[in-house]
């Protein structure tokens, strides 16, 4: 769970950095505001509103992904044992 959280946070930081960079450039060049104000505006409007929801999604995704893997392996074991018993009975 710890590795998943670290990996998820690293992915979010990359996504936020790319999105904020794009938004900063747009505010600076199209919006015509100075670069420092563009960085602040991009961070406030393009990053900060999404942080709580992305953290919540990440906290839900980690246990759900573990549950999915465990369930998938159990299903595969059941299907595999069912298939092998049919082959042995034939």
MOPAC internal coordinates of N, CA, C and O (Angstrom, degrees):
PM7 1SCF
backbone

  N    0.0000 0     0.00 0     0.00 0    0    0    0
  C    1.4519 1     0.00 0     0.00 0    1    0    0
  C    1.5258 1   110.33 1     0.00 0    2    1    0
  O    1.2310 1   120.86 1   144.07 1    3    2    1
  N    1.3230 1   115.97 1   -35.93 1    3    2    1
  C    1.4629 1   120.14 1  -178.66 1    5    3    2
  C    1.5331 1   110.84 1   -66.02 1    6    5    3
  O    1.2310 1   120.81 1   137.44 1    7    6    5
  N    1.3510 1   116.06 1   -42.56 1    7    6    5
  C    1.4629 1   119.68 1   178.54 1    9    7    6
  C    1.5175 1   111.34 1   -64.86 1   10    9    7
  O    1.2310 1   120.68 1   140.77 1   11   10    9
  N    1.3340 1   116.31 1   -39.23 1   11   10    9
  C    1.4589 1   120.41 1   178.59 1   13   11   10
  C    1.5145 1   112.09 1   -63.48 1   14   13   11
  O    1.2310 1   120.85 1   139.78 1   15   14   13
  N    1.3206 1   115.97 1   -40.22 1   15   14   13
  C    1.4572 1   120.40 1   178.76 1   17   15   14
  C    1.5271 1   110.97 1   -65.50 1   18   17   15
  O    1.2310 1   120.66 1   135.69 1   19   18   17
  N    1.3281 1   116.34 1   -44.31 1   19   18   17
  C    1.4706 1   120.37 1   179.40 1   21   19   18
  C    1.5250 1   110.50 1   -63.92 1   22   21   19
  O    1.2310 1   120.56 1   135.72 1   23   22   21
  N    1.3383 1   116.54 1   -44.28 1   23   22   21
  C    1.4665 1   120.07 1   179.19 1   25   23   22
  C    1.5263 1   110.94 1   -63.93 1   26   25   23
  O    1.2310 1   120.30 1   137.64 1   27   26   25
  N    1.3189 1   117.04 1   -42.36 1   27   26   25
  C    1.4590 1   120.62 1   179.09 1   29   27   26
  C    1.5151 1   112.55 1   -63.70 1   30   29   27
  O    1.2310 1   120.68 1   137.49 1   31   30   29
  N    1.3268 1   116.31 1   -42.51 1   31   30   29
  C    1.4677 1   119.64 1   178.21 1   33   31   30
  C    1.5248 1   111.41 1   -65.71 1   34   33   31
  O    1.2310 1   120.49 1   141.83 1   35   34   33
  N    1.3331 1   116.67 1   -38.17 1   35   34   33
  C    1.4713 1   119.82 1   177.79 1   37   35   34
  C    1.5288 1   110.31 1   -63.82 1   38   37   35
  O    1.2310 1   120.39 1   138.39 1   39   38   37
  N    1.3243 1   116.86 1   -41.61 1   39   38   37
  C    1.4637 1   119.86 1   177.90 1   41   39   38
  C    1.5251 1   111.19 1   -63.48 1   42   41   39
  O    1.2310 1   120.84 1   137.36 1   43   42   41
  N    1.3287 1   116.01 1   -42.64 1   43   42   41
  C    1.4614 1   118.80 1   178.59 1   45   43   42
  C    1.5241 1   111.72 1   -62.12 1   46   45   43
  O    1.2310 1   120.43 1   138.81 1   47   46   45
  N    1.3285 1   116.79 1   -41.19 1   47   46   45
  C    1.4701 1   119.32 1   179.75 1   49   47   46
  C    1.5270 1   110.91 1   -63.08 1   50   49   47
  O    1.2310 1   120.11 1   140.74 1   51   50   49
  N    1.3277 1   117.39 1   -39.26 1   51   50   49
  C    1.4692 1   120.21 1   177.99 1   53   51   50
  C    1.5216 1   110.06 1   -64.58 1   54   53   51
  O    1.2310 1   120.56 1   134.28 1   55   54   53
  N    1.3224 1   116.54 1   -45.72 1   55   54   53
  C    1.4694 1   120.15 1   179.75 1   57   55   54
  C    1.5216 1   110.71 1   -62.73 1   58   57   55
  O    1.2310 1   120.23 1   135.42 1   59   58   57
  N    1.3332 1   117.16 1   -44.58 1   59   58   57
  C    1.4622 1   120.46 1   178.39 1   61   59   58
  C    1.5257 1   111.19 1   -62.30 1   62   61   59
  O    1.2310 1   120.06 1   137.91 1   63   62   61
  N    1.3248 1   117.49 1   -42.09 1   63   62   61
  C    1.4701 1   120.88 1  -178.77 1   65   63   62
  C    1.5262 1   110.77 1   -63.46 1   66   65   63
  O    1.2310 1   120.61 1   135.95 1   67   66   65
  N    1.3357 1   116.44 1   -44.05 1   67   66   65
  C    1.4688 1   119.02 1   179.37 1   69   67   66
  C    1.5229 1   111.33 1   -66.88 1   70   69   67
  O    1.2310 1   120.63 1   136.30 1   71   70   69
  N    1.3131 1   116.40 1   -43.70 1   71   70   69
  C    1.4658 1   119.84 1   179.85 1   73   71   70
  C    1.5160 1   112.40 1   -65.41 1   74   73   71
  O    1.2310 1   120.78 1   137.35 1   75   74   73
  N    1.3321 1   116.11 1   -42.65 1   75   74   73
  C    1.4701 1   119.65 1   179.73 1   77   75   74
  C    1.5287 1   111.10 1   -67.17 1   78   77   75
  O    1.2310 1   120.23 1   144.56 1   79   78   77
  N    1.3285 1   117.16 1   -35.44 1   79   78   77
  C    1.4724 1   120.20 1   177.72 1   81   79   78
  C    1.5201 1   110.68 1   -64.36 1   82   81   79
  O    1.2310 1   121.08 1   134.89 1   83   82   81
  N    1.3245 1   115.54 1   -45.11 1   83   82   81
  C    1.4699 1   119.83 1   179.21 1   85   83   82
  C    1.5316 1   110.32 1   -63.46 1   86   85   83
  O    1.2310 1   120.57 1   135.10 1   87   86   85
  N    1.3015 1   116.51 1   -44.90 1   87   86   85
  C    1.4555 1   120.53 1  -178.94 1   89   87   86
  C    1.5295 1   111.23 1   -67.07 1   90   89   87
  O    1.2310 1   120.22 1   143.26 1   91   90   89
  N    1.3297 1   117.19 1   -36.74 1   91   90   89
  C    1.4669 1   121.07 1   176.59 1   93   91   90
  C    1.5181 1   110.40 1   -61.78 1   94   93   91
  O    1.2310 1   120.85 1   133.92 1   95   94   93
  N    1.3278 1   115.98 1   -46.08 1   95   94   93
  C    1.4692 1   119.64 1   178.97 1   97   95   94
  C    1.5225 1   110.70 1   -61.48 1   98   97   95
  O    1.2310 1   120.79 1   138.71 1   99   98   97
  N    1.3193 1   116.10 1   -41.29 1   99   98   97
  C    1.4604 1   119.34 1  -179.50 1  101   99   98
  C    1.5318 1   110.88 1   -64.72 1  102  101   99
  O    1.2310 1   120.70 1   134.31 1  103  102  101
  N    1.3310 1   116.26 1   -45.69 1  103  102  101
  C    1.4721 1   119.31 1   178.67 1  105  103  102
  C    1.5255 1   111.06 1   -62.71 1  106  105  103
  O    1.2310 1   120.22 1   141.14 1  107  106  105
  N    1.3255 1   117.18 1   -38.86 1  107  106  105
  C    1.4645 1   120.22 1  -176.37 1  109  107  106
  C    1.5260 1   111.44 1   -72.81 1  110  109  107
  O    1.2310 1   120.53 1   135.27 1  111  110  109
  N    1.3358 1   116.58 1   -44.73 1  111  110  109
  C    1.4709 1   118.63 1  -173.62 1  113  111  110
  C    1.5229 1   112.98 1   -88.70 1  114  113  111
  O    1.2310 1   120.06 1   136.31 1  115  114  113
  N    1.3035 1   117.49 1   -43.69 1  115  114  113
  C    1.4651 1   119.98 1  -178.42 1  117  115  114
  C    1.5311 1   110.51 1   -86.16 1  118  117  115
  O    1.2310 1   121.25 1   137.17 1  119  118  117
  N    1.3325 1   115.21 1   -42.83 1  119  118  117
  C    1.4622 1   119.21 1  -178.52 1  121  119  118
  C    1.5156 1   113.42 1   -75.69 1  122  121  119
  O    1.2310 1   120.47 1   158.40 1  123  122  121
  N    1.3338 1   116.72 1   -21.60 1  123  122  121
  C    1.4559 1   120.87 1   176.79 1  125  123  122
  C    1.5206 1   114.74 1    75.10 1  126  125  123
  O    1.2310 1   119.34 1  -159.69 1  127  126  125
  N    1.3239 1   118.87 1    20.31 1  127  126  125
  C    1.4612 1   119.47 1   176.91 1  129  127  126
  C    1.5213 1   109.62 1   -97.48 1  130  129  127
  O    1.2310 1   120.27 1   -19.86 1  131  130  129
  N    1.3363 1   117.09 1   160.14 1  131  130  129
  C    1.4619 1   119.29 1  -176.41 1  133  131  130
  C    1.5343 1   110.40 1   -67.55 1  134  133  131
  O    1.2310 1   121.04 1   -18.03 1  135  134  133
  N    1.3131 1   115.62 1   161.97 1  135  134  133
  C    1.4644 1   121.89 1  -169.71 1  137  135  134
  C    1.5343 1   112.20 1   -62.88 1  138  137  135
  O    1.2310 1   119.83 1   135.75 1  139  138  137
  N    1.3129 1   117.92 1   -44.25 1  139  138  137
  C    1.4656 1   120.52 1  -179.35 1  141  139  138
  C    1.5284 1   110.98 1   -63.73 1  142  141  139
  O    1.2310 1   120.54 1   136.82 1  143  142  141
  N    1.3035 1   116.56 1   -43.18 1  143  142  141
  C    1.4720 1   120.24 1   177.32 1  145  143  142
  C    1.5268 1   110.40 1   -65.70 1  146  145  143
  O    1.2310 1   119.86 1   146.60 1  147  146  145
  N    1.3227 1   117.87 1   -33.40 1  147  146  145
  C    1.4649 1   121.78 1   177.66 1  149  147  146
  C    1.5207 1   111.11 1   -66.13 1  150  149  147
  O    1.2310 1   120.53 1   140.05 1  151  150  149
  N    1.3402 1   116.60 1   -39.95 1  151  150  149
  C    1.4720 1   120.70 1   177.81 1  153  151  150
  C    1.5306 1   110.17 1   -63.03 1  154  153  151
  O    1.2310 1   121.13 1   133.41 1  155  154  153
  N    1.3162 1   115.44 1   -46.59 1  155  154  153
  C    1.4718 1   119.89 1  -179.02 1  157  155  154
  C    1.5270 1   110.61 1   -63.71 1  158  157  155
  O    1.2310 1   120.52 1   134.69 1  159  158  157
  N    1.3173 1   116.61 1   -45.31 1  159  158  157
  C    1.4583 1   120.90 1  -179.21 1  161  159  158
  C    1.5266 1   110.94 1   -63.91 1  162  161  159
  O    1.2310 1   120.35 1   137.47 1  163  162  161
  N    1.3220 1   116.94 1   -42.53 1  163  162  161
  C    1.4669 1   120.65 1   179.19 1  165  163  162
  C    1.5234 1   111.03 1   -63.75 1  166  165  163
  O    1.2310 1   120.26 1   140.51 1  167  166  165
  N    1.3189 1   117.10 1   -39.49 1  167  166  165
  C    1.4639 1   120.59 1   179.48 1  169  167  166
  C    1.5261 1   111.01 1   -67.61 1  170  169  167
  O    1.2310 1   120.71 1   136.46 1  171  170  169
  N    1.3210 1   116.25 1   -43.54 1  171  170  169
  C    1.4612 1   120.42 1  -177.64 1  173  171  170
  C    1.5326 1   111.69 1   -70.17 1  174  173  171
  O    1.2310 1   120.22 1   139.85 1  175  174  173
  N    1.3154 1   117.18 1   -40.15 1  175  174  173
  C    1.4668 1   119.54 1  -175.94 1  177  175  174
  C    1.5237 1   113.88 1   -93.74 1  178  177  175
  O    1.2310 1   119.76 1   152.94 1  179  178  177
  N    1.3295 1   118.06 1   -27.06 1  179  178  177
  C    1.4554 1   120.02 1  -173.22 1  181  179  178
  C    1.5075 1   115.98 1  -108.82 1  182  181  179
  O    1.2310 1   119.76 1   169.79 1  183  182  181
  N    1.3277 1   118.06 1   -10.21 1  183  182  181
  C    1.4668 1   120.31 1  -178.20 1  185  183  182
  C    1.5280 1   110.71 1  -121.68 1  186  185  183
  O    1.2310 1   120.39 1   122.80 1  187  186  185
  N    1.3007 1   116.86 1   -57.20 1  187  186  185
  C    1.4625 1   121.29 1  -170.77 1  189  187  186
  C    1.5369 1   114.81 1   -57.44 1  190  189  187
  O    1.2310 1   118.78 1   140.86 1  191  190  189
  N    1.3312 1   119.94 1   -39.14 1  191  190  189
  C    1.4761 1   117.92 1   179.83 1  193  191  190
  C    1.5309 1   113.38 1   -64.52 1  194  193  191
  O    1.2310 1   120.09 1   158.17 1  195  194  193
  N    1.3256 1   117.43 1   -21.83 1  195  194  193
  C    1.4548 1   120.81 1  -174.44 1  197  195  194
  C    1.5262 1   113.93 1   -94.70 1  198  197  195
  O    1.2310 1   120.04 1   165.65 1  199  198  197
  N    1.3200 1   117.53 1   -14.35 1  199  198  197
  C    1.4702 1   120.82 1  -174.90 1  201  199  198
  C    1.5369 1   112.53 1   -60.12 1  202  201  199
  O    1.2310 1   118.34 1   129.08 1  203  202  201
  N    1.3275 1   120.78 1   -50.92 1  203  202  201
  C    1.4682 1   118.64 1  -177.93 1  205  203  202
  C    1.5332 1   113.16 1   -60.20 1  206  205  203
  O    1.2310 1   120.60 1   138.77 1  207  206  205
  N    1.3196 1   116.46 1   -41.23 1  207  206  205
  C    1.4681 1   119.95 1  -177.95 1  209  207  206
  C    1.5222 1   111.13 1   -70.39 1  210  209  207
  O    1.2310 1   120.20 1   141.38 1  211  210  209
  N    1.3137 1   117.23 1   -38.62 1  211  210  209
  C    1.4606 1   119.71 1   178.45 1  213  211  210
  C    1.5203 1   111.57 1   -67.53 1  214  213  211
  O    1.2310 1   120.01 1   142.86 1  215  214  213
  N    1.3178 1   117.58 1   -37.14 1  215  214  213
  C    1.4697 1   120.93 1   176.16 1  217  215  214
  C    1.5326 1   109.75 1   -65.29 1  218  217  215
  O    1.2310 1   120.40 1   137.72 1  219  218  217
  N    1.3282 1   116.84 1   -42.28 1  219  218  217
  C    1.4705 1   120.27 1   178.29 1  221  219  218
  C    1.5248 1   110.51 1   -62.59 1  222  221  219
  O    1.2310 1   120.10 1   136.10 1  223  222  221
  N    1.3349 1   117.42 1   -43.90 1  223  222  221
  C    1.4738 1   120.35 1   178.21 1  225  223  222
  C    1.5140 1   110.90 1   -62.34 1  226  225  223
  O    1.2310 1   120.47 1   139.70 1  227  226  225
  N    1.3119 1   116.70 1   -40.30 1  227  226  225
  C    1.4621 1   121.04 1   179.31 1  229  227  226
  C    1.5293 1   110.84 1   -63.77 1  230  229  227
  O    1.2310 1   120.68 1   137.13 1  231  230  229
  N    1.3278 1   116.31 1   -42.87 1  231  230  229
  C    1.4725 1   120.18 1   179.49 1  233  231  230
  C    1.5254 1   111.82 1   -66.02 1  234  233  231
  O    1.2310 1   119.83 1   151.81 1  235  234  233
  N    1.3153 1   117.93 1   -28.19 1  235  234  233
  C    1.4635 1   120.94 1   175.26 1  237  235  234
  C    1.5244 1   111.82 1   -82.18 1  238  237  235
  O    1.2310 1   120.23 1   144.96 1  239  238  237
  N    1.3049 1   117.16 1   -35.04 1  239  238  237
  C    1.4649 1   120.84 1  -175.50 1  241  239  238
  C    1.5201 1   112.61 1   -68.48 1  242  241  239
  O    1.2310 1   119.80 1   144.99 1  243  242  241
  N    1.3179 1   117.98 1   -35.01 1  243  242  241
  C    1.4653 1   120.32 1  -176.88 1  245  243  242
  C    1.5322 1   111.42 1   -63.57 1  246  245  243
  O    1.2310 1   118.67 1   125.52 1  247  246  245
  N    1.3377 1   120.14 1   -54.48 1  247  246  245
  C    1.4646 1   117.77 1   179.28 1  249  247  246
  C    1.5267 1   113.20 1   -67.55 1  250  249  247
  O    1.2310 1   120.08 1   146.55 1  251  250  249
  N    1.3383 1   117.45 1   -33.45 1  251  250  249
  C    1.4565 1   119.24 1   178.87 1  253  251  250
  C    1.5198 1   111.86 1   -66.81 1  254  253  251
  O    1.2310 1   120.00 1   143.80 1  255  254  253
  N    1.3170 1   117.61 1   -36.20 1  255  254  253
  C    1.4656 1   119.68 1   178.36 1  257  255  254
  C    1.5258 1   110.33 1   -69.18 1  258  257  255
  O    1.2310 1   119.87 1   141.70 1  259  258  257
  N    1.3110 1   117.86 1   -38.30 1  259  258  257
  C    1.4740 1   120.68 1   176.48 1  261  259  258
  C    1.5271 1   110.13 1   -63.93 1  262  261  259
  O    1.2310 1   120.40 1   137.09 1  263  262  261
  N    1.3225 1   116.84 1   -42.91 1  263  262  261
  C    1.4564 1   121.01 1   179.05 1  265  263  262
  C    1.5271 1   110.69 1   -63.30 1  266  265  263
  O    1.2310 1   120.28 1   140.32 1  267  266  265
  N    1.3192 1   117.07 1   -39.68 1  267  266  265
  C    1.4554 1   121.35 1   178.41 1  269  267  266
  C    1.5205 1   111.13 1   -62.75 1  270  269  267
  O    1.2310 1   120.11 1   136.16 1  271  270  269
  N    1.3121 1   117.39 1   -43.84 1  271  270  269
  C    1.4707 1   121.15 1   179.58 1  273  271  270
  C    1.5286 1   110.28 1   -64.46 1  274  273  271
  O    1.2310 1   120.04 1   133.93 1  275  274  273
  N    1.3136 1   117.52 1   -46.07 1  275  274  273
  C    1.4668 1   121.16 1  -179.46 1  277  275  274
  C    1.5269 1   110.59 1   -61.93 1  278  277  275
  O    1.2310 1   120.57 1   135.03 1  279  278  277
  N    1.3213 1   116.51 1   -44.97 1  279  278  277
  C    1.4619 1   120.92 1   179.61 1  281  279  278
  C    1.5240 1   111.42 1   -64.67 1  282  281  279
  O    1.2310 1   120.36 1   139.88 1  283  282  281
  N    1.3275 1   116.92 1   -40.12 1  283  282  281
  C    1.4632 1   120.78 1   179.76 1  285  283  282
  C    1.5186 1   111.16 1   -63.45 1  286  285  283
  O    1.2310 1   120.28 1   135.55 1  287  286  285
  N    1.3303 1   117.07 1   -44.45 1  287  286  285
  C    1.4631 1   119.96 1   178.64 1  289  287  286
  C    1.5262 1   111.43 1   -63.72 1  290  289  287
  O    1.2310 1   120.22 1   139.54 1  291  290  289
  N    1.3221 1   117.19 1   -40.46 1  291  290  289
  C    1.4641 1   120.30 1   178.50 1  293  291  290
  C    1.5266 1   110.87 1   -63.69 1  294  293  291
  O    1.2310 1   120.49 1   138.36 1  295  294  293
  N    1.3210 1   116.67 1   -41.64 1  295  294  293
  C    1.4615 1   120.89 1   178.50 1  297  295  294
  C    1.5265 1   110.99 1   -65.48 1  298  297  295
  O    1.2310 1   120.51 1   137.18 1  299  298  297
  N    1.3230 1   116.63 1   -42.82 1  299  298  297
  C    1.4676 1   119.76 1   178.35 1  301  299  298
  C    1.5255 1   111.58 1   -63.18 1  302  301  299
  O    1.2310 1   119.94 1   139.67 1  303  302  301
  N    1.3272 1   117.73 1   -40.33 1  303  302  301
  C    1.4672 1   120.70 1   177.20 1  305  303  302
  C    1.5183 1   110.63 1   -62.86 1  306  305  303
  O    1.2310 1   120.76 1   137.55 1  307  306  305
  N    1.3299 1   116.16 1   -42.45 1  307  306  305
  C    1.4649 1   120.17 1  -179.83 1  309  307  306
  C    1.5278 1   110.44 1   -65.00 1  310  309  307
  O    1.2310 1   119.94 1   135.36 1  311  310  309
  N    1.3239 1   117.72 1   -44.64 1  311  310  309
  C    1.4632 1   121.07 1   179.06 1  313  311  310
  C    1.5221 1   111.41 1   -65.22 1  314  313  311
  O    1.2310 1   120.69 1   140.64 1  315  314  313
  N    1.3090 1   116.28 1   -39.36 1  315  314  313
  C    1.4552 1   120.45 1  -179.68 1  317  315  314
  C    1.5219 1   111.10 1   -66.52 1  318  317  315
  O    1.2310 1   119.73 1   137.75 1  319  318  317
  N    1.3252 1   118.13 1   -42.25 1  319  318  317
  C    1.4703 1   120.37 1   179.17 1  321  319  318
  C    1.5131 1   110.61 1   -69.89 1  322  321  319
  O    1.2310 1   120.04 1   145.88 1  323  322  321
  N    1.3288 1   117.52 1   -34.12 1  323  322  321
  C    1.4593 1   121.43 1   177.70 1  325  323  322
  C    1.5337 1   110.56 1   -66.85 1  326  325  323
  O    1.2310 1   120.79 1   137.82 1  327  326  325
  N    1.3252 1   116.10 1   -42.18 1  327  326  325
  C    1.4644 1   120.54 1   179.37 1  329  327  326
  C    1.5136 1   111.44 1   -66.42 1  330  329  327
  O    1.2310 1   120.32 1   138.45 1  331  330  329
  N    1.3254 1   117.00 1   -41.55 1  331  330  329
  C    1.4619 1   119.39 1  -179.18 1  333  331  330
  C    1.5204 1   111.85 1   -69.45 1  334  333  331
  O    1.2310 1   119.68 1   147.33 1  335  334  333
  N    1.3434 1   118.21 1   -32.67 1  335  334  333
  C    1.4683 1   119.28 1   177.03 1  337  335  334
  C    1.5138 1   111.46 1   -70.70 1  338  337  335
  O    1.2310 1   120.06 1   147.90 1  339  338  337
  N    1.3500 1   117.49 1   -32.10 1  339  338  337
  C    1.4680 1   120.07 1   176.06 1  341  339  338
  C    1.5132 1   111.48 1   -68.65 1  342  341  339
  O    1.2310 1   120.32 1   143.33 1  343  342  341
  N    1.3282 1   116.99 1   -36.67 1  343  342  341
  C    1.4676 1   121.39 1   178.85 1  345  343  342
  C    1.5300 1   109.24 1   -68.87 1  346  345  343
  O    1.2310 1   119.88 1   139.95 1  347  346  345
  N    1.3110 1   117.83 1   -40.05 1  347  346  345
  C    1.4628 1   121.24 1   179.41 1  349  347  346
  C    1.5083 1   112.46 1   -68.42 1  350  349  347
  O    1.2310 1   119.74 1   148.39 1  351  350  349
  N    1.3297 1   118.11 1   -31.61 1  351  350  349
  C    1.4670 1   121.99 1  -179.93 1  353  351  350
  C    1.5151 1   112.70 1   -79.56 1  354  353  351
  O    1.2310 1   119.67 1   161.16 1  355  354  353
  N    1.3122 1   118.23 1   -18.84 1  355  354  353
  C    1.4622 1   121.46 1  -176.52 1  357  355  354
  C    1.4657 1   113.25 1   -82.99 1  358  357  355
  O    1.2310 1   120.10 1   180.00 1  359  358  357

